[in-house]
Amino acid sequence: MNPEYPNLLIVDDQPRERIALRTVLEPLEVNLFEAASGQEALALLLRHSFMLVVMDVRMPVMDGMETAELMRKNKATSSIPIIFLTAYDKQELSILQGYQLGAIDYMLKPINEDVLLNKIDVFARFYRFEREREQEREQERERERQAAELRRSNEELLRFANIVSHDLKEPLRTVRGFAKRLIRRHYELLDDEGREALEFMVDATGRMSQFIQNLMDYSKLDGNLAFSPLDCNALLGTVEKDLSAVITEAGCTLHIADLPQIYGSRSEIMALFQNLITNAIKFRKPDKPVLVGIQARENLDSWEFEVSDNGIGIAEDQHQRIFEIFRRLQSASSTEGAGIGLAHCKRIVELHGGQIWVESEPGKGSTFFFTIPKSAE
């Protein structure tokens, strides 16, 4: 038996007739079952799934009509179609009764083999088509079930992350607050080692709080972003104001070319530029002022942005890895950071339907490229 083939049941009390039918039907891509009586047919019908029953009308004990009537009364077999074979003249049969009991056709014996083959072949193709459609519907239902389960799981995970974030940040705020109070109230009473320890505590708890917040921001990113038209020139002006203290402290100069209007999530595109600019400042050369350039070019179906810097650069074998969460530059182990920023950038760009990559060499700065499709404009 081939599990890919549909099952067909031959029902006839005469062994010679069953052998003849099997010989005729063997060329078809079907699994053939045989029953010598109505009772045997019903038993097989309950054990297997059949696309069609080819059944003789005249049989002892339980004829074809009685067998069909019992099939109709059972939910498992009520929809299986039947081709009746009979030596009766059609005028002698209750044709209407047969059709009511599931007959799709009558054929008089002796059977025209070509006609029977064509009828069953057409039915088999239709059956396979319907089965494929049902498989597709089942796959779609499974995809919907998995999507619903994933949404539920993500919602639960986000709720858990919010609780954990609060529970982690609260003691950090307490420790940081007490450390600041000690510095403020008892600074003169502390020796250099004590002052240094408290200042380190304040910095470390601040970094940890920021790390938790960055991780929460990353975990909240999903496909339900609110998109709108964005003027990138105005948006970069806001970003520059928000980062003014960091830019001034680092002695950073921004060169921003005329930028296009795009369609995207305002908050996430702002976070994208903020991350790339702060990344350039973070991985700067200690002996040179920071230069960051931002420009864009129009492609056929997207806008391609460039954010370049004159920083320490990135080795070629790190170009892909830096976009993985918690991955940091091996050459910048002394630089602050948790390896979330560029992973966040990658996630933002992908949710906008674009791509992000970097071109860089150690000691020669880096240029980050990303695309934003025009399709939604």
LUMTOR-163563 format. One record per residue (C-alpha): residue number from 0; chain; residue in one letter; y, z, x. Coordinates in pm, whole numbers, plus 32768, in hexadecimal, padded with zeros to 4 digits. Layout:
<atoms>
{atom NUM,"A","A",{Y,Z,X}}
...
</atoms>
This chain:
<atoms>
{atom 0,"A","M",{8000,8000,8000}}
{atom 1,"A","N",{8158,7FA2,807D}}
{atom 2,"A","P",{825C,80AB,8020}}
{atom 3,"A","E",{836A,7F9F,8023}}
{atom 4,"A","Y",{82BB,7ED8,7F10}}
{atom 5,"A","P",{82CD,7F2C,7D9B}}
{atom 6,"A","N",{818F,7F91,7CE5}}
{atom 7,"A","L",{80ED,7EB6,7BDA}}
{atom 8,"A","L",{7FD6,7F2B,7AF4}}
{atom 9,"A","I",{7EC9,7E40,7A6B}}
{atom 10,"A","V",{7E19,7EC9,7934}}
{atom 11,"A","D",{7CE5,7E12,78B1}}
{atom 12,"A","D",{7B8B,7E8E,784F}}
{atom 13,"A","Q",{7AE4,7D55,78DC}}
{atom 14,"A","P",{7AA3,7D65,7A59}}
{atom 15,"A","R",{7A9E,7BEA,7A6A}}
{atom 16,"A","E",{7BFC,7BD7,79CF}}
{atom 17,"A","R",{7C84,7CDF,7ABD}}
{atom 18,"A","I",{7BF7,7C29,7BED}}
{atom 19,"A","A",{7C8F,7AE2,7B72}}
{atom 20,"A","L",{7DE3,7B85,7B3E}}
{atom 21,"A","R",{7DD9,7C2D,7C94}}
{atom 22,"A","T",{7D89,7AE0,7D36}}
{atom 23,"A","V",{7EB1,7A3E,7C86}}
{atom 24,"A","L",{7FA7,7B57,7CD2}}
{atom 25,"A","E",{7F4B,7BA9,7E3A}}
{atom 26,"A","P",{804D,7AB4,7ECF}}
{atom 27,"A","L",{8165,7B85,7E35}}
{atom 28,"A","E",{8208,7C9E,7EFB}}
{atom 29,"A","V",{8184,7DAE,7E14}}
{atom 30,"A","N",{8086,7EC8,7E26}}
{atom 31,"A","L",{7F72,7E7C,7D2D}}
{atom 32,"A","F",{7EC5,7F90,7C66}}
{atom 33,"A","E",{7DA9,7F5A,7B6E}}
{atom 34,"A","A",{7D38,8017,7A38}}
{atom 35,"A","A",{7C05,7FC8,7965}}
{atom 36,"A","S",{7C7F,807E,782D}}
{atom 37,"A","G",{7DB1,8108,7780}}
{atom 38,"A","Q",{7D54,826B,77E5}}
{atom 39,"A","E",{7D31,8209,7954}}
{atom 40,"A","A",{7E7C,814F,7942}}
{atom 41,"A","L",{7F32,8280,78B7}}
{atom 42,"A","A",{7EA4,835A,79CE}}
{atom 43,"A","L",{7F21,8266,7AD7}}
{atom 44,"A","L",{8075,8249,7A30}}
{atom 45,"A","L",{80A5,83C2,7A4C}}
{atom 46,"A","R",{8049,83C5,7BBE}}
{atom 47,"A","H",{8111,8297,7C34}}
{atom 48,"A","S",{8255,81E4,7BF0}}
{atom 49,"A","F",{8229,8080,7B6C}}
{atom 50,"A","M",{831C,7F63,7B40}}
{atom 51,"A","L",{823C,7EAB,7A48}}
{atom 52,"A","V",{80F3,7EBD,7987}}
{atom 53,"A","V",{8028,7D82,7942}}
{atom 54,"A","M",{7F3C,7DEE,782A}}
{atom 55,"A","D",{7E32,7D51,774D}}
{atom 56,"A","V",{7E65,7D91,75DB}}
{atom 57,"A","R",{7CF9,7D9D,7571}}
{atom 58,"A","M",{7C3F,7EC0,7616}}
{atom 59,"A","P",{7B39,7FB2,758B}}
{atom 60,"A","V",{7B8A,811E,7534}}
{atom 61,"A","M",{7D00,80F8,7577}}
{atom 62,"A","D",{7D92,7F9C,755F}}
{atom 63,"A","G",{7ED1,7F20,7605}}
{atom 64,"A","M",{7FB1,7F71,74DC}}
{atom 65,"A","E",{7F37,80D9,74CC}}
{atom 66,"A","T",{7F60,8101,7642}}
{atom 67,"A","A",{80C4,8079,762E}}
{atom 68,"A","E",{8113,8164,750E}}
{atom 69,"A","L",{80A4,8293,75DC}}
{atom 70,"A","M",{816F,8212,7703}}
{atom 71,"A","R",{82A6,8208,7629}}
{atom 72,"A","K",{8272,8373,75C1}}
{atom 73,"A","N",{8271,83F1,7729}}
{atom 74,"A","K",{83C4,8405,77D1}}
{atom 75,"A","A",{8330,83B3,7926}}
{atom 76,"A","T",{8299,8269,78AB}}
{atom 77,"A","S",{8374,820B,7784}}
{atom 78,"A","S",{844E,8111,783F}}
{atom 79,"A","I",{833B,8051,78F7}}
{atom 80,"A","P",{8335,7EE8,7878}}
{atom 81,"A","I",{81F1,7E40,7809}}
{atom 82,"A","I",{816E,7CDB,7806}}
{atom 83,"A","F",{8059,7CC0,7704}}
{atom 84,"A","L",{7F36,7BD3,7744}}
{atom 85,"A","T",{7E69,7B6E,7618}}
{atom 86,"A","A",{7D6B,7A73,759A}}
{atom 87,"A","Y",{7DFB,7A9E,7439}}
{atom 88,"A","D",{7ED5,7995,73A8}}
{atom 89,"A","K",{8037,7A19,7390}}
{atom 90,"A","Q",{802D,79F4,721B}}
{atom 91,"A","E",{7F1D,7AFD,7213}}
{atom 92,"A","L",{7FE9,7BFC,72D6}}
{atom 93,"A","S",{80FA,7CE4,7269}}
{atom 94,"A","I",{81F5,7C52,735E}}
{atom 95,"A","L",{830D,7D38,72ED}}
{atom 96,"A","Q",{8234,7E6C,7320}}
{atom 97,"A","G",{81E4,7DFE,7482}}
{atom 98,"A","Y",{834F,7DCB,74DD}}
{atom 99,"A","Q",{83A9,7F1D,7448}}
{atom 100,"A","L",{82A1,7FBA,7527}}
{atom 101,"A","G",{8338,7F2A,7665}}
{atom 102,"A","A",{82A8,7DCB,767F}}
{atom 103,"A","I",{8388,7CD8,7735}}
{atom 104,"A","D",{829D,7BB4,76F2}}
{atom 105,"A","Y",{8150,7B40,7664}}
{atom 106,"A","M",{806B,7A4C,771A}}
{atom 107,"A","L",{7F3C,79A7,7680}}
{atom 108,"A","K",{7DF5,798E,773A}}
{atom 109,"A","P",{7D95,78C4,77FB}}
{atom 110,"A","I",{7EC8,791E,78C6}}
{atom 111,"A","N",{7FA9,7817,795F}}
{atom 112,"A","E",{7FA8,78A3,7AC0}}
{atom 113,"A","D",{80F0,7804,7B31}}
{atom 114,"A","V",{81A9,7884,7A01}}
{atom 115,"A","L",{8123,79E5,7A30}}
{atom 116,"A","L",{8178,79E2,7BA3}}
{atom 117,"A","N",{82DB,796E,7B5F}}
{atom 118,"A","K",{830F,7A72,7A50}}
{atom 119,"A","I",{829A,7B90,7B2E}}
{atom 120,"A","D",{834F,7B0C,7C62}}
{atom 121,"A","V",{849A,7B02,7BA5}}
{atom 122,"A","F",{845A,7C5F,7B1F}}
{atom 123,"A","A",{8401,7CE0,7C7B}}
{atom 124,"A","R",{8543,7C56,7D0D}}
{atom 125,"A","F",{8609,7CF8,7BF5}}
{atom 126,"A","Y",{854E,7E3F,7C27}}
{atom 127,"A","R",{8599,7E3E,7D9E}}
{atom 128,"A","F",{8706,7DF1,7D56}}
{atom 129,"A","E",{871D,7F13,7C62}}
{atom 130,"A","R",{866B,7FFA,7D54}}
{atom 131,"A","E",{8760,7F9C,7E6A}}
{atom 132,"A","R",{8881,7FDC,7D7D}}
{atom 133,"A","E",{87EF,812E,7D23}}
{atom 134,"A","Q",{87C2,8180,7E93}}
{atom 135,"A","E",{892E,8123,7ECF}}
{atom 136,"A","R",{8998,81FC,7DAA}}
{atom 137,"A","E",{88C5,8318,7E31}}
{atom 138,"A","Q",{895D,82EE,7F8A}}
{atom 139,"A","E",{8AB8,82F1,7EEF}}
{atom 140,"A","R",{8A62,842D,7E2E}}
{atom 141,"A","E",{89E1,84C9,7F71}}
{atom 142,"A","R",{8B1F,8465,802A}}
{atom 143,"A","E",{8BEF,84FF,7F14}}
{atom 144,"A","R",{8B1A,8639,7F1E}}
{atom 145,"A","Q",{8B3F,8652,8098}}
{atom 146,"A","A",{8CB6,8612,8080}}
{atom 147,"A","A",{8CD9,8725,7F7B}}
{atom 148,"A","E",{8C08,880E,8050}}
{atom 149,"A","L",{8CDA,87B9,8181}}
{atom 150,"A","R",{8E1C,87FC,80C0}}
{atom 151,"A","R",{8D94,8948,8047}}
{atom 152,"A","S",{8D20,89A2,81A5}}
{atom 153,"A","N",{8E71,8942,8239}}
{atom 154,"A","E",{8F2B,8A0E,8135}}
{atom 155,"A","E",{8E52,8B3C,8182}}
{atom 156,"A","L",{8E7D,8B06,82F7}}
{atom 157,"A","L",{8FF6,8AED,82D0}}
{atom 158,"A","R",{9000,8C2D,8204}}
{atom 159,"A","F",{8F2C,8CD7,830E}}
{atom 160,"A","A",{900C,8C50,8422}}
{atom 161,"A","N",{9142,8CD2,8370}}
{atom 162,"A","I",{90A9,8E2C,8353}}
{atom 163,"A","V",{9038,8E2C,84BE}}
{atom 164,"A","S",{918C,8DA9,852D}}
{atom 165,"A","H",{923D,8EC3,8479}}
{atom 166,"A","D",{9149,8FC9,84FA}}
{atom 167,"A","L",{9170,8F49,8660}}
{atom 168,"A","K",{92E9,8F20,865E}}
{atom 169,"A","E",{9334,9070,85BE}}
{atom 170,"A","P",{92B4,9148,86E3}}
{atom 171,"A","L",{9357,9054,87D8}}
{atom 172,"A","R",{94A5,9087,8729}}
{atom 173,"A","T",{9473,91FE,873A}}
{atom 174,"A","V",{9420,91FC,88AD}}
{atom 175,"A","R",{953F,910F,88F8}}
{atom 176,"A","G",{9630,91E2,882B}}
{atom 177,"A","F",{95D2,9324,88DF}}
{atom 178,"A","A",{95E9,9279,8A32}}
{atom 179,"A","K",{9747,91FA,89E1}}
{atom 180,"A","R",{97AD,9353,8965}}
{atom 181,"A","L",{9735,93F3,8AA7}}
{atom 182,"A","I",{97F8,92F6,8B72}}
{atom 183,"A","R",{9930,9326,8A9F}}
{atom 184,"A","R",{992A,94A4,8A90}}
{atom 185,"A","H",{9889,950D,8BD7}}
{atom 186,"A","Y",{98D3,93ED,8CC6}}
{atom 187,"A","E",{998A,94D0,8DBD}}
{atom 188,"A","L",{986A,95C9,8DC6}}
{atom 189,"A","L",{9769,94C1,8E25}}
{atom 190,"A","D",{971C,9452,8F86}}
{atom 191,"A","D",{96FD,92E2,8FE0}}
{atom 192,"A","E",{9589,92DA,8F9F}}
{atom 193,"A","G",{95B3,9372,8E43}}
{atom 194,"A","R",{96CB,9281,8DE8}}
{atom 195,"A","E",{95FF,9158,8E61}}
{atom 196,"A","A",{94CF,91CD,8D98}}
{atom 197,"A","L",{9599,91EF,8C57}}
{atom 198,"A","E",{9643,909E,8C87}}
{atom 199,"A","F",{94EF,9000,8CC3}}
{atom 200,"A","M",{9470,90A6,8B84}}
{atom 201,"A","V",{9593,9019,8ABB}}
{atom 202,"A","D",{955C,8EBA,8B47}}
{atom 203,"A","A",{93E2,8EC3,8B1B}}
{atom 204,"A","T",{93EF,8F3B,89B3}}
{atom 205,"A","G",{94F7,8E34,8965}}
{atom 206,"A","R",{941E,8D21,89F6}}
{atom 207,"A","M",{92F1,8D9F,8936}}
{atom 208,"A","S",{93B5,8DA3,87EF}}
{atom 209,"A","Q",{942D,8C40,8830}}
{atom 210,"A","F",{92CA,8BD2,8882}}
{atom 211,"A","I",{924B,8C5F,8738}}
{atom 212,"A","Q",{9366,8BB0,867C}}
{atom 213,"A","N",{931D,8A64,872A}}
{atom 214,"A","L",{91B0,8A85,86D5}}
{atom 215,"A","M",{9205,8ACB,856A}}
{atom 216,"A","D",{92EC,899C,855B}}
{atom 217,"A","Y",{91D5,88C2,85E7}}
{atom 218,"A","S",{90D2,894A,84F3}}
{atom 219,"A","K",{91B6,8903,83C9}}
{atom 220,"A","L",{91D0,8791,8418}}
{atom 221,"A","D",{9115,86C1,8318}}
{atom 222,"A","G",{9133,8575,8265}}
{atom 223,"A","N",{9218,85FC,8152}}
{atom 224,"A","L",{9363,85BE,8203}}
{atom 225,"A","A",{949B,856B,813C}}
{atom 226,"A","F",{9520,841F,81C0}}
{atom 227,"A","S",{9684,839D,8199}}
{atom 228,"A","P",{9772,82AC,824B}}
{atom 229,"A","L",{97EA,8349,8392}}
{atom 230,"A","D",{9918,82EE,8466}}
{atom 231,"A","C",{9892,8334,85C3}}
{atom 232,"A","N",{99EF,8342,865B}}
{atom 233,"A","A",{9A59,8459,856E}}
{atom 234,"A","L",{9908,8503,8595}}
{atom 235,"A","L",{9924,8507,8714}}
{atom 236,"A","G",{9A82,8595,86F2}}
{atom 237,"A","T",{99EE,86BB,8633}}
{atom 238,"A","V",{98D8,86E5,8733}}
{atom 239,"A","E",{99D6,86E5,884F}}
{atom 240,"A","K",{9A9F,87F7,87A1}}
{atom 241,"A","D",{9966,88C8,8762}}
{atom 242,"A","L",{9902,88AD,88D2}}
{atom 243,"A","S",{9A63,88D0,895D}}
{atom 244,"A","A",{9A1E,8A1F,8A04}}
{atom 245,"A","V",{98DF,89A2,8AAD}}
{atom 246,"A","I",{9985,885A,8B13}}
{atom 247,"A","T",{9AB4,890B,8BA8}}
{atom 248,"A","E",{99E3,8A0E,8C5F}}
{atom 249,"A","A",{990C,88FE,8CFF}}
{atom 250,"A","G",{9A38,8822,8D56}}
{atom 251,"A","C",{9995,870B,8C8E}}
{atom 252,"A","T",{9A43,85C4,8C3B}}
{atom 253,"A","L",{99D0,84FE,8B0C}}
{atom 254,"A","H",{9A07,8385,8AFC}}
{atom 255,"A","I",{99C5,8319,8995}}
{atom 256,"A","A",{99DA,81A7,893F}}
{atom 257,"A","D",{9A26,8123,87E3}}
{atom 258,"A","L",{98F2,8177,8715}}
{atom 259,"A","P",{9869,80DE,85D2}}
{atom 260,"A","Q",{9834,8167,8477}}
{atom 261,"A","I",{96C7,81B6,8435}}
{atom 262,"A","Y",{95F6,8243,831B}}
{atom 263,"A","G",{9551,8391,835D}}
{atom 264,"A","S",{954F,850A,8341}}
{atom 265,"A","R",{969E,8593,83B2}}
{atom 266,"A","S",{961D,86E5,8427}}
{atom 267,"A","E",{94F7,8651,84E6}}
{atom 268,"A","I",{95BA,8536,858E}}
{atom 269,"A","M",{96B7,863B,85FC}}
{atom 270,"A","A",{959A,8711,8687}}
{atom 271,"A","L",{9514,85DC,873A}}
{atom 272,"A","F",{965C,859A,87F1}}
{atom 273,"A","Q",{9692,870E,8834}}
{atom 274,"A","N",{953A,872D,88D3}}
{atom 275,"A","L",{9568,85F9,89AE}}
{atom 276,"A","I",{96C3,8666,8A24}}
{atom 277,"A","T",{965A,87CD,8A6C}}
{atom 278,"A","N",{9524,8746,8B19}}
{atom 279,"A","A",{9604,867A,8C02}}
{atom 280,"A","I",{96D8,87AE,8C4B}}
{atom 281,"A","K",{95A8,888C,8C7F}}
{atom 282,"A","F",{9502,87A3,8D7B}}
{atom 283,"A","R",{963A,874D,8E41}}
{atom 284,"A","K",{965E,873D,8FBA}}
{atom 285,"A","P",{96F7,8881,9039}}
{atom 286,"A","D",{97ED,87D4,911F}}
{atom 287,"A","K",{9878,86CA,9032}}
{atom 288,"A","P",{9945,86CB,8EF0}}
{atom 289,"A","V",{987C,8664,8DC0}}
{atom 290,"A","L",{98B7,8507,8D36}}
{atom 291,"A","V",{981D,84A9,8BE7}}
{atom 292,"A","G",{9841,8351,8B4E}}
{atom 293,"A","I",{97EC,82F5,89E5}}
{atom 294,"A","Q",{97E4,8193,8960}}
{atom 295,"A","A",{9724,80B7,886D}}
{atom 296,"A","R",{96BB,7F4D,884F}}
{atom 297,"A","E",{9656,7E89,871B}}
{atom 298,"A","N",{94F4,7DFD,870A}}
{atom 299,"A","L",{9466,7D1B,85FD}}
{atom 300,"A","D",{93E7,7E35,8520}}
{atom 301,"A","S",{9467,7F74,85C4}}
{atom 302,"A","W",{957B,801C,8689}}
{atom 303,"A","E",{9517,807F,87E9}}
{atom 304,"A","F",{95D0,81AD,8878}}
{atom 305,"A","E",{95EB,8214,89E5}}
{atom 306,"A","V",{963C,836F,8A66}}
{atom 307,"A","S",{9658,8365,8BE0}}
{atom 308,"A","D",{96A3,8470,8CE4}}
{atom 309,"A","N",{96C2,849D,8E5C}}
{atom 310,"A","G",{95D1,85C3,8E6D}}
{atom 311,"A","I",{949E,8614,8F3A}}
{atom 312,"A","G",{93CC,84FF,8E9C}}
{atom 313,"A","I",{9261,84FA,8E2D}}
{atom 314,"A","A",{9129,8482,8EE2}}
{atom 315,"A","E",{9079,835C,8E3F}}
{atom 316,"A","D",{8F3B,8421,8DF7}}
{atom 317,"A","Q",{900E,8511,8D24}}
{atom 318,"A","H",{90B4,8408,8C47}}
{atom 319,"A","Q",{8FBE,8434,8B27}}
{atom 320,"A","R",{8F65,85A1,8B56}}
{atom 321,"A","I",{90C9,8625,8B34}}
{atom 322,"A","F",{90C4,85CA,89C1}}
{atom 323,"A","E",{8F9B,86B0,8982}}
{atom 324,"A","I",{8FED,8807,88FB}}
{atom 325,"A","F",{8FF7,891F,8A01}}
{atom 326,"A","R",{8FF6,881C,8B1C}}
{atom 327,"A","R",{9100,8853,8C27}}
{atom 328,"A","L",{915E,8792,8D5F}}
{atom 329,"A","Q",{9088,8800,8E83}}
{atom 330,"A","S",{91B2,87CA,8F69}}
{atom 331,"A","A",{928E,88B4,8E9A}}
{atom 332,"A","S",{91C1,89F1,8E86}}
{atom 333,"A","S",{92F4,8AC4,8ECF}}
{atom 334,"A","T",{93BA,8A2B,8DB2}}
{atom 335,"A","E",{93CB,8AE1,8C66}}
{atom 336,"A","G",{9313,8A42,8B43}}
{atom 337,"A","A",{91D3,8A58,8A7A}}
{atom 338,"A","G",{9178,88E8,8A5F}}
{atom 339,"A","I",{91D3,88BF,88EE}}
{atom 340,"A","G",{9316,87F3,88FB}}
{atom 341,"A","L",{9287,869D,894F}}
{atom 342,"A","A",{915C,86CF,8869}}
{atom 343,"A","H",{925B,8719,8759}}
{atom 344,"A","C",{9315,85D6,87B2}}
{atom 345,"A","K",{91D4,850C,879E}}
{atom 346,"A","R",{917E,859E,864B}}
{atom 347,"A","I",{92DB,8553,85C2}}
{atom 348,"A","V",{92D2,83E9,863A}}
{atom 349,"A","E",{9173,83B0,85B0}}
{atom 350,"A","L",{91D6,843D,845C}}
{atom 351,"A","H",{92EB,8337,8459}}
{atom 352,"A","G",{91EB,8227,84A3}}
{atom 353,"A","G",{925E,81F0,860B}}
{atom 354,"A","Q",{91E0,8220,876E}}
{atom 355,"A","I",{925C,82E7,8899}}
{atom 356,"A","W",{9218,82BA,8A0C}}
{atom 357,"A","V",{92B4,82FF,8B5F}}
{atom 358,"A","E",{92FB,8239,8C9A}}
{atom 359,"A","S",{9333,830E,8DCC}}
{atom 360,"A","E",{92F1,8348,8F3C}}
{atom 361,"A","P",{9305,8490,8FF9}}
{atom 362,"A","G",{9463,84C8,9080}}
{atom 363,"A","K",{94F5,839D,8FC2}}
{atom 364,"A","G",{953A,842B,8E6B}}
{atom 365,"A","S",{9497,83D3,8D1F}}
{atom 366,"A","T",{94D9,82EF,8BF8}}
{atom 367,"A","F",{9441,834C,8AAB}}
{atom 368,"A","F",{941B,8232,89B0}}
{atom 369,"A","F",{93D4,8251,883F}}
{atom 370,"A","T",{93DA,8161,8719}}
{atom 371,"A","I",{9442,8193,85B1}}
{atom 372,"A","P",{93D0,807F,84C1}}
{atom 373,"A","K",{94CF,7FBE,83F3}}
{atom 374,"A","S",{93DD,7F8F,82CF}}
{atom 375,"A","A",{946A,80B2,8206}}
{atom 376,"A","E",{95D6,8050,8237}}
</atoms>
